[in-house]
């Protein structure tokens, strides 16, 4: 079990908390993280690119000229790829880039990502963030006090005040335990867990993976 300090939004110590070792103290294997990150990035690809084949190019249907006697090369359609304005051969077509990764492997990668932030001393547990109103300047003041530059902040649940206050600050992303992903954790140098989000994160991954 790892015991870490809990801070308030002014970076003053307000106690400590024990993190589950089977979630936050897992040996990091880069190949597992790489696999899951590639899968998540591939799933984000639209795959809507498309080049026109002969079936979709306008024209054709009539032989441009007779087969013999003109002195020109044989031609059967003005949709031929060798003609200007013709079709594209083997061009890109719509496709799905996603590939399957087993749920146990995904859960294991999540544990590794969380463990890497704890081992790198870039995980911060904050008791809570309370703002008087939804203003960017209020959240920026808290972020400055906590020393956040490029951080992923995990809140127990989405709060309208926090969301509206944090959305215009570059480098800061607000999420919840149910939306937490390996890609987002690794994209940010710092991971901030609000104290109320620790238990849901542990409950989500405690008994999954090996």
Short mmCIF file of the C-alpha atoms (twelve columns), coordinates in Angstrom:
data_MODEL
# 
_entry.id   MODEL 
# 
loop_
_atom_site.group_PDB 
_atom_site.id 
_atom_site.type_symbol 
_atom_site.label_atom_id 
_atom_site.label_alt_id 
_atom_site.label_comp_id 
_atom_site.label_asym_id 
_atom_site.label_seq_id 
_atom_site.Cartn_x 
_atom_site.Cartn_y 
_atom_site.Cartn_z 
_atom_site.pdbx_PDB_model_num 
ATOM 1   C CA . UNK A 1   0.000   0.000  0.000   1 
ATOM 2   C CA . UNK A 2   1.268   3.451  -0.917  1 
ATOM 3   C CA . UNK A 3   0.481   6.343  1.388   1 
ATOM 4   C CA . UNK A 4   0.465   9.797  -0.171  1 
ATOM 5   C CA . UNK A 5   -0.267  13.238 1.193   1 
ATOM 6   C CA . UNK A 6   -3.561  14.964 0.564   1 
ATOM 7   C CA . UNK A 7   -3.479  18.686 -0.156  1 
ATOM 8   C CA . UNK A 8   -6.135  21.352 -0.214  1 
ATOM 9   C CA . UNK A 9   -6.566  23.641 -3.194  1 
ATOM 10  C CA . UNK A 10  -3.965  26.024 -1.760  1 
ATOM 11  C CA . UNK A 11  -1.317  23.238 -1.635  1 
ATOM 12  C CA . UNK A 12  -1.492  22.961 2.146   1 
ATOM 13  C CA . UNK A 13  -1.314  19.482 3.657   1 
ATOM 14  C CA . UNK A 14  -4.649  18.266 5.000   1 
ATOM 15  C CA . UNK A 15  -3.903  14.608 5.745   1 
ATOM 16  C CA . UNK A 16  -2.923  11.502 3.848   1 
ATOM 17  C CA . UNK A 17  -4.543  8.648  1.962   1 
ATOM 18  C CA . UNK A 18  -3.597  5.034  1.265   1 
ATOM 19  C CA . UNK A 19  -3.732  3.940  -2.377  1 
ATOM 20  C CA . UNK A 20  -4.417  0.340  -3.371  1 
ATOM 21  C CA . UNK A 21  -1.184  -1.401 -4.340  1 
ATOM 22  C CA . UNK A 22  -2.880  -3.545 -7.006  1 
ATOM 23  C CA . UNK A 23  -3.887  -0.365 -8.851  1 
ATOM 24  C CA . UNK A 24  -1.131  2.169  -8.145  1 
ATOM 25  C CA . UNK A 25  1.919   -0.054 -7.646  1 
ATOM 26  C CA . UNK A 26  1.963   -2.250 -10.747 1 
ATOM 27  C CA . UNK A 27  5.132   -2.961 -12.704 1 
ATOM 28  C CA . UNK A 28  5.116   -0.844 -15.867 1 
ATOM 29  C CA . UNK A 29  5.556   -2.687 -19.174 1 
ATOM 30  C CA . UNK A 30  5.977   -0.262 -22.105 1 
ATOM 31  C CA . UNK A 31  4.758   -2.770 -24.696 1 
ATOM 32  C CA . UNK A 32  1.375   -3.049 -22.947 1 
ATOM 33  C CA . UNK A 33  0.983   0.724  -22.763 1 
ATOM 34  C CA . UNK A 34  2.009   1.045  -26.406 1 
ATOM 35  C CA . UNK A 35  -0.583  -1.517 -27.513 1 
ATOM 36  C CA . UNK A 36  -3.458  0.151  -25.689 1 
ATOM 37  C CA . UNK A 37  -2.464  3.674  -26.752 1 
ATOM 38  C CA . UNK A 38  -2.267  2.572  -30.395 1 
ATOM 39  C CA . UNK A 39  -5.699  0.969  -30.097 1 
ATOM 40  C CA . UNK A 40  -7.222  4.128  -28.612 1 
ATOM 41  C CA . UNK A 41  -5.652  6.370  -31.244 1 
ATOM 42  C CA . UNK A 42  -6.712  4.021  -34.054 1 
ATOM 43  C CA . UNK A 43  -10.299 4.046  -32.786 1 
ATOM 44  C CA . UNK A 44  -10.324 7.849  -33.043 1 
ATOM 45  C CA . UNK A 45  -9.488  7.799  -36.769 1 
ATOM 46  C CA . UNK A 46  -12.490 8.700  -38.917 1 
ATOM 47  C CA . UNK A 47  -11.536 6.434  -41.812 1 
ATOM 48  C CA . UNK A 48  -13.821 8.387  -44.155 1 
ATOM 49  C CA . UNK A 49  -11.206 9.010  -46.870 1 
ATOM 50  C CA . UNK A 50  -12.258 7.868  -50.326 1 
ATOM 51  C CA . UNK A 51  -10.943 8.080  -53.889 1 
ATOM 52  C CA . UNK A 52  -13.260 7.636  -56.875 1 
ATOM 53  C CA . UNK A 53  -12.995 4.325  -58.684 1 
ATOM 54  C CA . UNK A 54  -14.306 3.736  -62.196 1 
ATOM 55  C CA . UNK A 55  -17.752 3.122  -60.730 1 
ATOM 56  C CA . UNK A 56  -17.963 6.688  -59.401 1 
ATOM 57  C CA . UNK A 57  -16.280 8.783  -62.109 1 
ATOM 58  C CA . UNK A 58  -18.641 10.582 -64.478 1 
ATOM 59  C CA . UNK A 59  -18.538 9.705  -68.151 1 
ATOM 60  C CA . UNK A 60  -17.891 6.395  -69.870 1 
ATOM 61  C CA . UNK A 61  -20.489 4.108  -71.315 1 
ATOM 62  C CA . UNK A 62  -19.465 4.879  -74.884 1 
ATOM 63  C CA . UNK A 63  -16.263 3.787  -76.572 1 
ATOM 64  C CA . UNK A 64  -14.318 7.009  -77.343 1 
ATOM 65  C CA . UNK A 65  -13.379 5.854  -80.876 1 
ATOM 66  C CA . UNK A 66  -13.316 2.711  -82.880 1 
ATOM 67  C CA . UNK A 67  -10.848 0.000  -82.004 1 
ATOM 68  C CA . UNK A 68  -8.717  0.147  -85.180 1 
ATOM 69  C CA . UNK A 69  -7.800  2.480  -87.988 1 
ATOM 70  C CA . UNK A 70  -7.448  5.767  -86.113 1 
ATOM 71  C CA . UNK A 71  -3.717  5.546  -85.389 1 
ATOM 72  C CA . UNK A 72  -4.420  6.142  -81.704 1 
ATOM 73  C CA . UNK A 73  -4.093  3.762  -78.793 1 
ATOM 74  C CA . UNK A 74  -7.019  1.486  -78.056 1 
ATOM 75  C CA . UNK A 75  -9.498  2.987  -75.600 1 
ATOM 76  C CA . UNK A 76  -12.652 1.541  -74.144 1 
ATOM 77  C CA . UNK A 77  -13.742 4.278  -71.723 1 
ATOM 78  C CA . UNK A 78  -12.860 7.832  -70.781 1 
ATOM 79  C CA . UNK A 79  -13.083 6.707  -67.146 1 
ATOM 80  C CA . UNK A 80  -9.819  4.774  -67.535 1 
ATOM 81  C CA . UNK A 81  -7.151  5.598  -64.916 1 
ATOM 82  C CA . UNK A 82  -4.697  6.531  -67.676 1 
ATOM 83  C CA . UNK A 83  -6.974  9.335  -68.858 1 
ATOM 84  C CA . UNK A 84  -7.007  12.810 -67.410 1 
ATOM 85  C CA . UNK A 85  -10.032 13.064 -65.101 1 
ATOM 86  C CA . UNK A 86  -10.269 9.299  -64.964 1 
ATOM 87  C CA . UNK A 87  -10.555 6.983  -61.999 1 
ATOM 88  C CA . UNK A 88  -7.970  6.237  -59.317 1 
ATOM 89  C CA . UNK A 89  -6.468  2.755  -59.089 1 
ATOM 90  C CA . UNK A 90  -6.165  1.274  -55.587 1 
ATOM 91  C CA . UNK A 91  -7.014  4.601  -53.955 1 
ATOM 92  C CA . UNK A 92  -8.012  4.914  -50.299 1 
ATOM 93  C CA . UNK A 93  -11.466 3.628  -49.391 1 
ATOM 94  C CA . UNK A 94  -13.546 4.041  -46.198 1 
ATOM 95  C CA . UNK A 95  -12.369 1.670  -43.503 1 
ATOM 96  C CA . UNK A 96  -12.419 1.059  -39.764 1 
ATOM 97  C CA . UNK A 97  -8.949  1.354  -38.226 1 
ATOM 98  C CA . UNK A 98  -9.910  0.104  -34.773 1 
ATOM 99  C CA . UNK A 99  -8.703  -3.231 -33.461 1 
ATOM 100 C CA . UNK A 100 -9.659  -5.224 -30.411 1 
ATOM 101 C CA . UNK A 101 -7.688  -5.283 -27.182 1 
ATOM 102 C CA . UNK A 102 -8.879  -7.596 -24.410 1 
ATOM 103 C CA . UNK A 103 -10.520 -5.908 -21.440 1 
ATOM 104 C CA . UNK A 104 -7.984  -7.394 -19.016 1 
ATOM 105 C CA . UNK A 105 -5.129  -5.923 -21.044 1 
ATOM 106 C CA . UNK A 106 -6.840  -2.513 -21.117 1 
ATOM 107 C CA . UNK A 107 -7.345  -2.611 -17.354 1 
ATOM 108 C CA . UNK A 108 -3.726  -3.658 -16.834 1 
ATOM 109 C CA . UNK A 109 -2.536  -0.763 -18.998 1 
ATOM 110 C CA . UNK A 110 -4.621  1.639  -16.929 1 
ATOM 111 C CA . UNK A 111 -3.024  0.370  -13.727 1 
ATOM 112 C CA . UNK A 112 0.416   0.776  -15.305 1 
ATOM 113 C CA . UNK A 113 -0.367  4.344  -16.374 1 
ATOM 114 C CA . UNK A 114 -1.550  5.234  -12.859 1 
ATOM 115 C CA . UNK A 115 1.469   3.493  -11.331 1 
ATOM 116 C CA . UNK A 116 3.856   5.375  -13.619 1 
ATOM 117 C CA . UNK A 117 2.498   8.692  -12.398 1 
ATOM 118 C CA . UNK A 118 2.836   7.653  -8.764  1 
ATOM 119 C CA . UNK A 119 6.361   6.297  -9.285  1 
ATOM 120 C CA . UNK A 120 7.356   9.469  -11.133 1 
ATOM 121 C CA . UNK A 121 6.054   11.629 -8.280  1 
ATOM 122 C CA . UNK A 122 3.680   13.383 -10.654 1 
ATOM 123 C CA . UNK A 123 0.465   12.218 -8.957  1 
ATOM 124 C CA . UNK A 124 -1.257  14.693 -6.667  1 
ATOM 125 C CA . UNK A 125 -4.255  13.999 -4.439  1 
ATOM 126 C CA . UNK A 126 -6.334  17.098 -3.688  1 
ATOM 127 C CA . UNK A 127 -9.071  17.147 -1.072  1 
ATOM 128 C CA . UNK A 128 -11.352 19.141 -3.343  1 
ATOM 129 C CA . UNK A 129 -11.676 22.245 -5.473  1 
ATOM 130 C CA . UNK A 130 -14.326 24.766 -4.555  1 
ATOM 131 C CA . UNK A 131 -14.843 27.906 -6.592  1 
ATOM 132 C CA . UNK A 132 -17.104 30.866 -5.749  1 
ATOM 133 C CA . UNK A 133 -18.322 31.042 -9.350  1 
ATOM 134 C CA . UNK A 134 -17.608 29.647 -12.799 1 
ATOM 135 C CA . UNK A 135 -14.758 31.961 -13.754 1 
ATOM 136 C CA . UNK A 136 -11.520 30.987 -15.484 1 
ATOM 137 C CA . UNK A 137 -9.507  33.293 -13.242 1 
ATOM 138 C CA . UNK A 138 -10.617 31.396 -10.112 1 
ATOM 139 C CA . UNK A 139 -9.534  28.036 -11.499 1 
ATOM 140 C CA . UNK A 140 -6.295  29.532 -12.843 1 
ATOM 141 C CA . UNK A 141 -5.492  30.735 -9.328  1 
ATOM 142 C CA . UNK A 142 -6.000  27.216 -7.930  1 
ATOM 143 C CA . UNK A 143 -3.929  25.693 -10.735 1 
ATOM 144 C CA . UNK A 144 -1.127  28.141 -9.989  1 
ATOM 145 C CA . UNK A 145 -1.191  27.305 -6.298  1 
ATOM 146 C CA . UNK A 146 -1.023  23.575 -7.057  1 
ATOM 147 C CA . UNK A 147 1.736   24.075 -9.633  1 
ATOM 148 C CA . UNK A 148 -0.262  22.603 -12.513 1 
ATOM 149 C CA . UNK A 149 1.004   23.158 -16.062 1 
ATOM 150 C CA . UNK A 150 -0.160  20.197 -18.143 1 
ATOM 151 C CA . UNK A 151 -2.417  18.150 -15.896 1 
ATOM 152 C CA . UNK A 152 -5.288  15.702 -16.075 1 
ATOM 153 C CA . UNK A 153 -7.718  16.374 -13.235 1 
ATOM 154 C CA . UNK A 154 -9.998  13.512 -12.196 1 
ATOM 155 C CA . UNK A 155 -13.126 14.609 -10.345 1 
ATOM 156 C CA . UNK A 156 -15.681 12.234 -8.746  1 
ATOM 157 C CA . UNK A 157 -18.314 13.538 -11.153 1 
ATOM 158 C CA . UNK A 158 -18.605 16.327 -13.682 1 
ATOM 159 C CA . UNK A 159 -19.288 19.636 -12.010 1 
ATOM 160 C CA . UNK A 160 -20.629 22.445 -14.176 1 
ATOM 161 C CA . UNK A 161 -18.699 25.115 -12.290 1 
ATOM 162 C CA . UNK A 162 -15.383 23.254 -12.595 1 
ATOM 163 C CA . UNK A 163 -15.977 22.391 -16.251 1 
ATOM 164 C CA . UNK A 164 -16.747 25.945 -17.270 1 
ATOM 165 C CA . UNK A 165 -13.869 27.326 -15.224 1 
ATOM 166 C CA . UNK A 166 -11.222 24.907 -16.539 1 
ATOM 167 C CA . UNK A 167 -12.149 24.580 -20.217 1 
ATOM 168 C CA . UNK A 168 -10.282 27.715 -21.356 1 
ATOM 169 C CA . UNK A 169 -7.008  26.980 -19.552 1 
ATOM 170 C CA . UNK A 170 -4.446  25.443 -21.950 1 
ATOM 171 C CA . UNK A 171 -2.941  22.148 -20.810 1 
ATOM 172 C CA . UNK A 172 -5.594  21.319 -18.197 1 
ATOM 173 C CA . UNK A 173 -8.199  18.611 -18.815 1 
ATOM 174 C CA . UNK A 174 -11.056 17.656 -16.511 1 
ATOM 175 C CA . UNK A 175 -12.434 14.113 -16.525 1 
ATOM 176 C CA . UNK A 176 -14.161 11.509 -14.326 1 
ATOM 177 C CA . UNK A 177 -13.210 7.951  -13.247 1 
ATOM 178 C CA . UNK A 178 -15.629 6.441  -15.782 1 
ATOM 179 C CA . UNK A 179 -14.064 8.432  -18.655 1 
ATOM 180 C CA . UNK A 180 -10.441 7.951  -17.599 1 
ATOM 181 C CA . UNK A 181 -8.201  6.593  -20.359 1 
ATOM 182 C CA . UNK A 182 -4.587  5.510  -20.701 1 
ATOM 183 C CA . UNK A 183 -4.045  7.916  -23.587 1 
ATOM 184 C CA . UNK A 184 -5.171  10.939 -21.579 1 
ATOM 185 C CA . UNK A 185 -3.046  9.992  -18.567 1 
ATOM 186 C CA . UNK A 186 0.105   9.626  -20.671 1 
ATOM 187 C CA . UNK A 187 -0.588  12.818 -22.632 1 
ATOM 188 C CA . UNK A 188 -0.444  14.882 -19.444 1 
ATOM 189 C CA . UNK A 189 2.670   15.253 -17.316 1 
ATOM 190 C CA . UNK A 190 0.673   15.529 -14.097 1 
ATOM 191 C CA . UNK A 191 -2.248  13.541 -12.726 1 
ATOM 192 C CA . UNK A 192 -4.483  15.143 -10.122 1 
ATOM 193 C CA . UNK A 193 -7.000  12.997 -8.259  1 
ATOM 194 C CA . UNK A 194 -9.628  14.737 -6.198  1 
ATOM 195 C CA . UNK A 195 -9.977  12.747 -2.996  1 
ATOM 196 C CA . UNK A 196 -13.525 11.691 -3.814  1 
ATOM 197 C CA . UNK A 197 -12.369 10.165 -7.117  1 
ATOM 198 C CA . UNK A 198 -9.787  7.806  -5.588  1 
ATOM 199 C CA . UNK A 199 -12.289 5.187  -4.426  1 
ATOM 200 C CA . UNK A 200 -14.173 5.035  -7.789  1 
ATOM 201 C CA . UNK A 201 -10.878 4.658  -9.683  1 
ATOM 202 C CA . UNK A 202 -9.768  1.830  -7.385  1 
ATOM 203 C CA . UNK A 203 -13.186 0.164  -7.582  1 
ATOM 204 C CA . UNK A 204 -13.137 0.281  -11.381 1 
ATOM 205 C CA . UNK A 205 -9.762  -1.413 -11.766 1 
ATOM 206 C CA . UNK A 206 -9.066  -3.258 -8.506  1 
ATOM 207 C CA . UNK A 207 -10.235 -6.704 -9.645  1 
ATOM 208 C CA . UNK A 208 -9.608  -6.427 -13.383 1 
ATOM 209 C CA . UNK A 209 -6.468  -7.572 -15.168 1 
ATOM 210 C CA . UNK A 210 -3.546  -9.515 -13.803 1 
# 
